[in-house]
Amino acid sequence: MRKTNKVMNLVSALLIMGMVSGLALTGCGQQEAPAPAAKEQTESGEVKKEEAQASPEAKAEVQTESKDVSALLEEADQLVADNASKVKKDDAREEAMQNISRAIELYKEAASGDAGAAGSGIVNAFNVYKDGALDRVLMLLNLETGLDIYEETQLQLDAVAELGEELQGEGYRVDFSDIQEKKESVAADYEDRIVKQLDTIFADSHQDLVKNEEYARKAVQLFDIKDETDPLKMRCAYAKALLVHQEVQDDIKAGKGEARDWFNKIVKALPEADYAEFLMEEAEQFAWQFDAHEAYFEKVSLPVIEDSGEREYKRKELDELKLSPAELRYARMEIYARHNVQLLDKDAAKALGVTKGKDIYSFKPFDDENGLLGLERRTVRAIAKLEIDNIKNGYFAADV
């Protein structure tokens, strides 16, 4: 548009110069003033003459502009044609994607002269760019599972979405509606992969607990998980619980600290460890050594909450039951006993009917025959929070 205005300004300038020239000659007396009709004719003739003189220049500039636009479009088209297949090849993709980006910029530059042609070219180039990004994501998903790999898939998809939003904002009709769906499906699939990876890690008796806990925690942060019952969040909690357990055992072996210190360390970690039962019972054992409350450990009538395996009990309902500290403790343990999980308190295990139970330190998957149902986990969590927050005559009264 700027070059077109320049042509019009040139024509106008030439017209004005012709008119001024005529007036100047008349004013100097070098030429008699023509009759009105003759003046109109002369002016008309001069205008036509100047228009005739201006037309070749205007046409030449328009032709030059047309050539520039054509050259830009031709260069962009060639870049797209040369790289359309290369974006699908792992060893050529990076350079090819850069060339497609260059083509899009050339189309945008040409759009000032021929938006229609540039627009269709941009749509085609964007689709090629999107195909290349999707192919790279597919390639990444075929690599070994890792958080850095997942992050890269999201960066690739985000780059497509950002480019699409930019082009749409400039009026180009590109479509990237499938990118968000792809992001969500990749996230769901990849989280499942990490969950399975952690299960394999947990089955290894020689695992690096510090490294595993850090990895699981980063995964939860990366996937922005808030739901306590999310499979990955639960494995992260287990990794934390197992790490705290090992740290306490290491302190005991090294003669570092005493029962109260170990108790405090566990209680502090319980929320992040999702109130793992083995940590709860270890804390009870340490509390018995420095702040024993027999009433807390006394036997009670069983079952405490008969239908806790069938429905969830929330904090308010538990408050209304007005259970004693000992009853709350057994209400928590009886949920695990129903799944034949071996408890650390042998007397409680016997009372609850657990004989050769499952290892309490092994990971218990969510909604699985080896673990608790979702509603049971939520009830256990509510009971544990109540024990920590409200019990005044139990071991949690010590330092909390």
C-alpha positions as CSV (number, residue, x, y, z in Angstrom):
1,M,0.0,0.0,0.0
2,R,2.9,2.4,0.7
3,K,4.2,2.1,-2.8
4,T,0.8,2.6,-4.4
5,N,0.3,5.8,-2.4
6,K,3.7,6.9,-3.6
7,V,2.5,6.5,-7.3
8,M,-0.6,8.6,-6.6
9,N,1.4,11.3,-4.9
10,L,3.7,11.5,-7.9
11,V,0.8,12.0,-10.3
12,S,-0.8,14.7,-8.1
13,A,2.5,16.5,-7.9
14,L,2.9,16.6,-11.6
15,L,-0.6,17.9,-12.1
16,I,0.0,20.7,-9.6
17,M,3.3,21.6,-11.2
18,G,1.6,22.0,-14.6
19,M,-1.0,24.3,-13.3
20,V,1.5,26.4,-11.4
21,S,3.6,26.7,-14.6
22,G,0.7,28.0,-16.6
23,L,-0.2,30.6,-14.0
24,A,3.4,31.8,-13.7
25,L,3.8,32.4,-17.4
26,T,0.6,34.4,-17.5
27,G,1.6,36.5,-14.5
28,C,4.9,37.6,-16.1
29,G,3.2,39.0,-19.2
30,Q,5.0,36.7,-21.5
31,Q,1.8,35.3,-22.9
32,E,-1.6,36.9,-23.3
33,A,-4.3,35.5,-21.1
34,P,-6.3,33.2,-23.3
35,A,-10.1,33.3,-23.5
36,P,-12.0,31.3,-20.9
37,A,-12.8,28.5,-23.4
38,A,-9.2,28.4,-24.7
39,K,-7.8,28.3,-21.1
40,E,-10.0,25.4,-20.2
41,Q,-8.9,23.7,-23.4
42,T,-5.2,24.4,-22.6
43,E,-5.5,23.4,-19.0
44,S,-7.3,20.3,-20.1
45,G,-4.7,19.6,-22.7
46,E,-1.8,20.2,-20.2
47,V,-3.5,17.9,-17.7
48,K,-3.8,15.2,-20.3
49,K,-0.2,15.7,-21.3
50,E,1.1,15.5,-17.7
51,E,-1.1,12.4,-17.1
52,A,0.4,10.9,-20.2
53,Q,3.9,11.8,-19.0
54,A,3.2,10.3,-15.4
55,S,1.6,7.1,-16.5
56,P,4.8,5.3,-17.7
57,E,6.5,6.0,-14.3
58,A,3.4,4.9,-12.3
59,K,3.1,1.8,-14.4
60,A,6.8,1.1,-14.0
61,E,6.6,1.4,-10.3
62,V,3.5,-0.8,-10.0
63,Q,5.2,-3.3,-12.3
64,T,8.3,-3.3,-10.0
65,E,6.2,-3.7,-6.9
66,S,4.4,-6.6,-8.6
67,K,7.7,-8.2,-9.4
68,D,8.9,-7.8,-5.8
69,V,5.7,-9.5,-4.5
70,S,6.0,-12.2,-7.1
71,A,9.6,-12.8,-6.1
72,L,8.7,-13.1,-2.4
73,L,5.9,-15.5,-3.1
74,E,8.0,-17.6,-5.4
75,E,10.8,-17.8,-2.9
76,A,8.4,-18.7,-0.1
77,D,6.6,-21.3,-2.3
78,Q,9.9,-22.9,-3.1
79,L,11.0,-23.1,0.5
80,V,7.8,-24.9,1.4
81,A,8.0,-27.2,-1.6
82,D,11.7,-28.1,-0.8
83,N,11.1,-28.7,3.0
84,A,7.6,-30.2,3.1
85,S,8.9,-33.8,3.2
86,K,12.1,-32.9,5.2
87,V,10.1,-31.8,8.3
88,K,9.1,-35.5,8.6
89,K,12.7,-36.7,8.7
90,D,14.4,-36.8,12.0
91,D,17.9,-35.9,10.6
92,A,16.6,-33.0,8.5
93,R,13.7,-31.7,10.6
94,E,15.4,-28.9,12.5
95,E,16.7,-27.1,9.4
96,A,13.5,-27.7,7.5
97,M,11.4,-26.2,10.3
98,Q,13.6,-23.1,10.2
99,N,13.1,-22.9,6.5
100,I,9.3,-23.1,6.9
101,S,9.4,-20.4,9.4
102,R,11.4,-18.3,6.9
103,A,8.8,-19.0,4.3
104,I,6.0,-17.8,6.6
105,E,7.9,-14.5,7.1
106,L,8.3,-14.1,3.4
107,Y,4.6,-14.6,2.8
108,K,3.8,-12.0,5.5
109,E,6.2,-9.6,3.8
110,A,4.5,-10.2,0.5
111,A,1.0,-9.8,2.0
112,S,1.3,-6.0,1.8
113,G,1.1,-6.4,-2.0
114,D,-1.1,-9.5,-2.4
115,A,-2.8,-10.7,0.8
116,G,-4.9,-13.3,-1.0
117,A,-2.0,-15.2,-2.4
118,A,0.1,-14.7,0.7
119,G,-2.7,-15.9,2.9
120,S,-3.2,-19.2,1.2
121,G,0.6,-19.7,1.2
122,I,0.8,-19.0,5.0
123,V,-2.0,-21.5,5.7
124,N,-0.1,-24.2,3.7
125,A,3.2,-23.3,5.3
126,F,1.7,-23.4,8.8
127,N,0.2,-26.8,8.2
128,V,3.6,-28.1,7.1
129,Y,5.2,-26.6,10.2
130,K,2.5,-28.2,12.4
131,D,3.1,-31.6,10.7
132,G,6.8,-31.3,11.4
133,A,6.2,-30.5,15.1
134,L,3.7,-33.4,15.5
135,D,6.2,-35.8,13.9
136,R,8.9,-34.6,16.3
137,V,6.5,-35.2,19.2
138,L,5.9,-38.8,17.9
139,M,9.6,-39.4,17.7
140,L,10.2,-38.1,21.3
141,L,7.4,-40.4,22.6
142,N,9.3,-43.4,21.2
143,L,12.3,-42.6,23.3
144,E,12.9,-43.8,26.8
145,T,10.5,-42.3,29.4
146,G,11.9,-39.2,31.1
147,L,10.6,-35.8,32.4
148,D,12.9,-33.9,30.0
149,I,11.5,-35.8,27.1
150,Y,7.9,-35.0,28.1
151,E,8.9,-31.3,28.6
152,E,10.2,-31.2,25.1
153,T,7.0,-32.6,23.7
154,Q,5.1,-29.8,25.4
155,L,7.5,-27.1,24.1
156,Q,7.0,-28.4,20.6
157,L,3.2,-28.2,20.8
158,D,3.3,-24.9,22.6
159,A,5.4,-23.4,19.7
160,V,2.8,-24.5,17.2
161,A,0.0,-23.0,19.3
162,E,1.9,-19.7,19.8
163,L,2.6,-19.4,16.1
164,G,-1.0,-20.2,15.3
165,E,-2.3,-17.6,17.7
166,E,0.0,-15.0,16.2
167,L,-1.1,-15.7,12.6
168,Q,-4.7,-15.7,13.6
169,G,-4.3,-12.4,15.2
170,E,-2.9,-11.0,12.0
171,G,-6.0,-12.3,10.1
172,Y,-4.7,-15.5,8.6
173,R,-7.1,-18.5,8.7
174,V,-4.8,-21.1,10.2
175,D,-6.2,-24.0,12.2
176,F,-4.5,-25.4,15.3
177,S,-7.5,-26.6,17.2
178,D,-6.1,-30.1,17.4
179,I,-2.9,-29.0,19.2
180,Q,-4.6,-28.6,22.6
181,E,-6.2,-32.0,22.3
182,K,-2.8,-33.4,21.4
183,K,-1.2,-31.8,24.5
184,E,-3.8,-33.3,26.8
185,S,-3.6,-36.8,25.3
186,V,0.2,-36.7,25.4
187,A,0.1,-35.6,29.1
188,A,-2.3,-38.3,30.1
189,D,-0.4,-41.0,28.2
190,Y,3.0,-39.8,29.5
191,E,1.8,-39.6,33.1
192,D,0.7,-43.2,32.8
193,R,4.1,-44.1,31.5
194,I,5.8,-42.4,34.5
195,V,3.4,-44.2,36.9
196,K,4.5,-47.6,35.4
197,Q,8.1,-46.5,35.5
198,L,7.9,-45.7,39.2
199,D,6.1,-49.0,40.0
200,T,9.1,-50.8,38.4
201,I,11.5,-48.6,40.4
202,F,9.6,-49.3,43.6
203,A,10.0,-53.1,43.0
204,D,13.8,-52.7,43.0
205,S,15.2,-53.3,46.5
206,H,18.4,-51.5,45.6
207,Q,16.7,-48.2,44.5
208,D,18.1,-44.8,45.2
209,L,15.4,-43.4,47.5
210,V,16.6,-39.8,47.4
211,K,16.7,-39.8,43.6
212,N,13.3,-41.5,43.3
213,E,11.6,-39.1,45.6
214,E,13.1,-36.1,43.8
215,Y,12.0,-37.5,40.4
216,A,8.5,-38.3,41.6
217,R,8.1,-34.8,43.1
218,K,9.3,-33.1,39.9
219,A,6.8,-35.2,37.9
220,V,3.9,-34.0,40.1
221,Q,5.1,-30.4,39.7
222,L,5.5,-30.7,36.0
223,F,2.0,-32.2,35.5
224,D,0.6,-29.7,38.0
225,I,-1.2,-32.4,40.0
226,K,-3.4,-31.2,42.9
227,D,-5.7,-34.3,43.4
228,E,-4.5,-36.4,46.3
229,T,-5.8,-39.5,44.7
230,D,-4.1,-39.0,41.4
231,P,-2.0,-42.2,40.6
232,L,1.2,-40.2,40.2
233,K,0.6,-38.0,43.3
234,M,0.1,-41.2,45.4
235,R,3.4,-42.6,44.1
236,C,5.1,-39.4,44.9
237,A,3.7,-39.6,48.5
238,Y,4.9,-43.2,48.8
239,A,8.4,-42.2,47.6
240,K,8.4,-39.5,50.3
241,A,7.2,-41.9,53.0
242,L,9.8,-44.5,52.1
243,L,12.6,-41.9,52.1
244,V,11.6,-40.6,55.5
245,H,11.5,-44.1,56.9
246,Q,15.0,-44.8,55.6
247,E,16.3,-41.5,57.0
248,V,15.0,-42.3,60.4
249,Q,16.5,-45.8,60.3
250,D,19.8,-44.4,59.3
251,D,19.7,-42.0,62.2
252,I,18.9,-44.8,64.6
253,K,21.8,-46.9,63.3
254,A,24.1,-43.9,63.6
255,G,22.9,-43.1,67.1
256,K,21.8,-39.7,65.9
257,G,18.9,-38.2,67.9
258,E,16.3,-40.0,70.1
259,A,12.7,-41.2,70.0
260,R,11.2,-37.7,70.2
261,D,13.4,-36.5,67.3
262,W,12.4,-39.4,65.1
263,F,8.8,-38.9,66.1
264,N,8.9,-35.2,65.2
265,K,10.5,-35.9,61.8
266,I,7.8,-38.4,60.9
267,V,4.9,-36.2,62.0
268,K,6.3,-33.3,60.0
269,A,6.4,-35.4,56.9
270,L,3.1,-37.1,57.2
271,P,1.0,-34.7,55.1
272,E,3.4,-34.8,52.2
273,A,3.7,-38.6,52.6
274,D,-0.2,-38.9,52.5
275,Y,-0.3,-40.3,56.0
276,A,1.4,-43.6,55.1
277,E,0.3,-46.3,57.5
278,F,3.8,-47.6,58.2
279,L,4.9,-44.0,59.2
280,M,1.8,-43.5,61.4
281,E,2.6,-46.7,63.2
282,E,6.3,-46.0,63.5
283,A,5.5,-42.6,65.0
284,E,3.2,-44.4,67.5
285,Q,6.1,-46.7,68.5
286,F,8.4,-43.8,69.1
287,A,5.8,-41.9,71.1
288,W,5.4,-44.9,73.3
289,Q,9.0,-44.5,74.3
290,F,8.8,-40.9,75.6
291,D,5.2,-40.0,76.0
292,A,3.1,-43.1,76.5
293,H,-0.6,-42.8,77.0
294,E,-2.1,-46.2,77.7
295,A,-5.6,-44.9,76.9
296,Y,-4.4,-44.3,73.3
297,F,-3.2,-47.9,72.9
298,E,-6.0,-49.7,74.7
299,K,-8.1,-52.3,73.0
300,V,-11.6,-51.3,71.7
301,S,-14.7,-53.0,70.5
302,L,-14.5,-53.9,66.9
303,P,-15.4,-53.0,64.3
304,V,-15.1,-49.3,65.1
305,I,-16.7,-48.0,61.8
306,E,-18.4,-51.0,60.3
307,D,-19.1,-49.6,56.8
308,S,-15.9,-47.6,56.3
309,G,-15.1,-50.0,53.4
310,E,-18.4,-49.1,51.7
311,R,-18.6,-45.3,52.1
312,E,-16.4,-42.3,52.7
313,Y,-16.3,-40.6,56.1
314,K,-15.5,-36.9,56.1
315,R,-14.0,-34.9,58.9
316,K,-17.4,-33.6,60.1
317,E,-18.9,-37.0,60.3
318,L,-15.9,-38.3,62.3
319,D,-16.2,-35.4,64.7
320,E,-19.9,-36.3,65.2
321,L,-19.0,-39.9,66.1
322,K,-16.9,-38.6,69.0
323,L,-14.5,-41.5,68.8
324,S,-11.8,-41.9,71.5
325,P,-8.1,-41.7,70.5
326,A,-7.9,-45.5,70.7
327,E,-11.0,-45.9,68.6
328,L,-9.7,-43.5,65.9
329,R,-6.5,-45.5,65.8
330,Y,-8.3,-48.8,65.3
331,A,-10.7,-47.2,62.8
332,R,-7.7,-46.3,60.7
333,M,-6.0,-49.7,61.0
334,E,-9.2,-51.8,60.4
335,I,-9.4,-50.3,56.9
336,Y,-5.9,-51.7,56.1
337,A,-6.8,-55.0,57.9
338,R,-9.7,-55.6,55.5
339,H,-7.1,-55.7,52.7
340,N,-4.9,-58.1,54.7
341,V,-2.1,-55.6,55.2
342,Q,0.3,-56.6,58.0
343,L,0.3,-54.0,60.7
344,L,3.4,-53.2,62.9
345,D,1.3,-53.5,66.0
346,K,1.1,-57.3,66.3
347,D,-1.6,-57.2,69.0
348,A,-3.8,-54.9,66.8
349,A,-3.1,-57.1,63.7
350,K,-4.3,-60.2,65.6
351,A,-7.3,-58.4,67.0
352,L,-8.2,-57.3,63.4
353,G,-7.8,-60.8,62.0
354,V,-4.5,-60.2,60.0
355,T,-2.2,-63.2,60.1
356,K,0.2,-63.5,57.1
357,G,-0.6,-60.2,55.7
358,K,0.9,-58.2,52.8
359,D,4.0,-56.2,53.5
360,I,3.0,-52.8,55.0
361,Y,6.1,-51.2,53.4
362,S,5.3,-52.2,49.8
363,F,3.5,-49.7,47.6
364,K,-0.3,-50.1,47.5
365,P,-1.7,-49.0,44.2
366,F,-4.9,-47.0,44.0
367,D,-8.2,-48.8,43.5
368,D,-6.4,-52.1,43.2
369,E,-6.8,-55.5,44.9
370,N,-3.4,-54.8,46.6
371,G,-4.4,-51.4,47.9
372,L,-7.3,-49.4,49.3
373,L,-10.3,-48.1,47.4
374,G,-10.5,-44.4,46.8
375,L,-13.1,-43.8,49.4
376,E,-11.1,-45.8,52.0
377,R,-8.0,-43.7,51.3
378,R,-10.0,-40.5,51.8
379,T,-11.4,-41.8,55.1
380,V,-7.9,-42.8,56.3
381,R,-6.7,-39.3,55.4
382,A,-9.5,-37.7,57.3
383,I,-8.9,-39.9,60.4
384,A,-5.1,-39.2,60.3
385,K,-5.7,-35.4,60.1
386,L,-8.1,-35.6,63.0
387,E,-5.5,-37.5,65.0
388,I,-2.9,-34.9,64.4
389,D,-5.1,-31.9,64.7
390,N,-7.5,-32.7,67.6
391,I,-6.3,-35.6,69.8
392,K,-5.2,-34.3,73.2
393,N,-4.6,-37.6,74.9
394,G,-2.7,-39.5,72.3
395,Y,0.9,-39.5,71.1
396,F,0.3,-36.6,68.7
397,A,-0.2,-34.4,71.7
398,A,3.5,-34.5,72.4
399,D,4.9,-31.9,70.1
400,V,2.2,-30.9,67.6
